[in-house]
Amino acid sequence: GIQVEQSPPDLILQEGANSTLRCNFSDSVNNLQWFHQNPWGQLINLFYIPSGTKQNGRLSATTVATERYSLLYISSSQTTDSGVYFCAPLPGRRALTFGSGTRLQVQP
Amino acid sequence: GAVVSQHPSRVICKSGTSVKIECRSLDFQATTMFWYRQFPKQSLMLMATSNEGSKATYEQGVEKDKFLINHASLTLSTLTVTSAHPEDSSFYICSATRSAMNTEAFFGQGTRLTVV
């Protein structure tokens, strides 16, 4: 099956800093989603992005499907951004495959 | 976005008993629902894919007789953990998609199961 690698595994930022999270995947995909898992376990949809670039407030994402990677940018980070960020590509089958996640801690 | 509701959010049960978890799509009809399992500090692992009106497709290594999945309608899928044991303690989370053309997945709040 598809292999999904996320980096870095852990990230500590000071409030206000910017960061880039990366997701590499091994096969062609029909789509890709980014999620933020909050401390209570809820998965929050951030982006549904098969290719190109999307922006939503302080967050933006870019997927280059031909090169099999996606990036999530967080600007002006806030403490509420803390949590785990998952990348989940959708290969030929209709089930998302999750990466191992990036655990982000934003310190005040 | 679409809303998926999962119930209960937390359950504690005795070893040997069964537990049912419900996953509902509240504002759309979900042709397909998925069940995932997550152990502490790990990623989400797909357990099974559930299509309305048909048998679920289980991932390799997932016991279909232990994890019973029923997708009785376009808005409801249930996961029953039968004869639960402490090693079944985990976070179970469902997701739903609208159609084969619209594959954006929306997740429920998750259920934290503790078997004592």
Interface residues (C-beta under 8 A of the other chain):
Chain A: N30 N31 Q33 F35 W40 G41 Q42 L43 N45 Y48 F86 A88 L90 R93 R94 A95 L96 T97 F98 G99 S100 G101
Chain B: G1 T32 F34 Y36 Q38 Q42 S43 L44 M45 L46 T49 F91 I93 S95 T97 A100 T103 E104 A105 F106 F107 Q109 G110 R112
